[in-house]
Amino acid sequence: MDSLLLFFRKLAILFHREKFSSEMEEEMAFHREQQEKALLSDGAAPDSAHYAAKRQFGNTTQLKEQAHELVSFHFETVLQDFRFAIRQLRKNPGFTFTAIGMLALGMCASIAIFAFVDAALIKPLPYRDPSRLVGVFESIPECPQCPLSYPDYLDWKRLNTVFTSLDLYQRNGFLLSTPEGAQLARGLRVSDGFLRTLGITPLLGRDFYPGEDLASAQATVLLSYAAWQQRYGGKDDVLGQTVILDGAPYTIIGVLPREFQFAPARSAEFWAALHAPNSCEVRRSCHGLMAVARLKDGVSIQTALADTKSIAAQLEIQYPDSNRGQGAAVATLADVIVGDIRPILLVLLGGAGLLLLIACVNVTSLLLVRSEGRRREIAVRGALGASSARLVRQFATEGFLLVGIGSALGIVLAGWLMRLLTRLIPTDMTANMSYLQDLGFNLRVGAFAFTIAILCMALFSVVPTWRLSLASLRGGLTEGSRGSSVNSWSRLGSNLVVMEIAIAMVLLVGAGLLGKSLYRLLHVNLGFQPDHLATLEVDAPDDVYGKDESSIALERRVISEIEKLPGVQSVGVSHLGIPMDGNGNTTWFRVIGRPWHGEHNDTPQRDVSPTYFTALHAKLVRGRYFNENEDASKPSVAIVNQALVRKHFSNDEDAIGKQLSFVPVATKPIEIVGVVEDIKEGPLDIATPPVLYFPLNQNPSDSFAVVVRTSQSEASVLPAMVAAIHRIDRNIAVHDEMTMTEKINNSQTAYLHHSSAWLVGGFAAMALLLSAIGLYGVVAYSVSQRTRELGIRLALGAQPRAVYQLVMKEAGWLAAAGIAIGLACAIAVATLMRGVLFGVRSWDLSTLAAVALVLGASALVASYVPARRAASLDPVEVLRSE
């Protein structure tokens, strides 16, 4: 209460200063009169008593100011400091714009990248108690986190003791029937308790009932909010309506909330009940379902992992043919959703932080140079009675202005940079990054920006004040501008420049390694020629083209129609994926004639047309391609890649003619008739696995991909390809039209490497520029302070070359020290970056040498101008000015 009363009293005094001053004047006059009367009573003369009383009472003006400061907020002096700071900044526009620009640049990069880190790694998932949600996987050596089979899921759900619920989801593309024809719509198949596990309640309608995901239940579906708005106009009467998906009627039972997002769903429009099992899901060896679970209270991930591994071990004993060598894995749902993005984001945040550090070092150097030039001014202010606190407050005010303006500009630029980076993300990747939907400024990003601003403000206020202590300032009245000040500045400024160069070295090495990694990634041997290659996906109605004869006829008709288009050289068709698709379609096989003990030879499978390899320009190493007449009535045949030959056959063994068989259920023999060069199947940064290729006519499908080799621009052929397919049947859905070059460049692996290389490269380029500016500033200031010395040297006969050597030697030592320190730091940082590098060692000698050379050259260039200025001094003019 006392403090509150004091606060209001101070506030009243602040806004009634004239009244307070009048009362203070009356009180001081009263005390002077009393003192004068006492002196008169002691026998002093009237004039002597009057002046003695004034002397004893002290300086009236100073006492009034002290009294006012004791009971007020110092607002007036603060305003004075602000006005003075503004005048100082306006008097030095070069310093002001440079400092604000550097600070804004550093803050822009740091805030923008932190916003991405916050969205992906810090912001909690928008579900009930998200820390208790985990992803559950089956695990084999070739696939540490693999989907579950439906029978295994049922066993895990029944036997586990660590989950309150365990549910499934599977991405699915539905063929949506519309009056305009069939369209492909993104969807998700989920078990009945999936939304309850996440803690999500539909905005409209209801959730799935228990048991509504069984094959015997009625087909029901939930709409996403976007689908409800775009396809049904946001009308409430959508509930109970029927929608035709894949030729089957589904009843709409609800609408999901607007803010609901689930990254693995890739912006799914239709959320259908699972209705398992289908032909694949009845088999324990068919793995295509992802699982999400909610941990019981008090159960850790380690406990859940131990429990699921125990269940996997039981199933391995119970079902040795299908579950041999099959373990379990558990990870937080946040880690499942973020995936491989975490290390890239941390690298970018580190790069942005280093750039901010260089910017702060440069601004600090500018402030120190400026404070050295103001030594006499501040010394005079100190000699005239300015307190240390008042001088500190003056520097703090100037620092506050710089940081305030720089922060505001940095925040504006950060918002623009966030929008730019978001637009540069490919559409397919954006669908997998739903956590970026709310990217922007929030409480956490604001707190991060505020923390940076406070730290910068403290740095820019304390450092100049620390350099200009009150004692040295008063000594500055006699020191002038030479002597110890230049020596102390040279030491401190040199240390700051060494730090800048070291940080720039780290950023440049990181950018060099990422750039080299990107180059090697994009030049990896694909096993085919991606240029002049167009691709698209075809999904035909199952009720029309579901039978084998109809599927084969459709495939041949599509090839025939596209071959007629101008510029088309060859057309191939593939089911279960094309190059660059790591879609997890695998099969288990064994080599007939060799001992087999239940081992899992898990290998990707592709069903392709006879012209597929020709269209890709893939190289046939041995044997032959498929024939058009090799259908289900003919003996089963296969083409294998070289990776499979290397893994399963010895060097002196010819794979051609060898026979394989599917497992765990034995099938008729499959003869190997050809070996092709390894075609990149899956991400660019993953080694090509052994692959089995089968004739599409022996396993036809009404959903397939088309690859087209053209003699003209492949992008120009895509619209004609779509039109040709729709001429066959407008109910055939065509999607994912793109060139193979676009497919490679827009793949997640290539994009992440590409974006990280460019961003860190941009940070490094700015760091190089800032470090060169910092070195130039230190050398130029040193030369300006040593003008008299250099003039005397020249007057005594020193050659300009000697002055060049003197100045550039100083810069060379600074650059060498910074490069040496930076080299050690760069190797350490690069070691931490191993996870984001491809085909490059963290201590790549060529990169380290190139960066050191660039930094050394930039240091020489930065020091050349001040060295030239020093060598061209006129000794007579220098000495005359002294």
Order of alpha helices (4+ residues) and beta strands (2+ residues): alpha-alpha-alpha-alpha-alpha-alpha-beta-beta-alpha-beta-beta-alpha-beta-beta-alpha-beta-beta-beta-beta-alpha-alpha-beta-alpha-alpha-alpha-alpha-alpha-alpha-alpha-alpha-beta-alpha-alpha-beta-beta-beta-alpha-beta-beta-alpha-beta-beta-beta-beta-alpha-beta-alpha-alpha-alpha-alpha-alpha-alpha
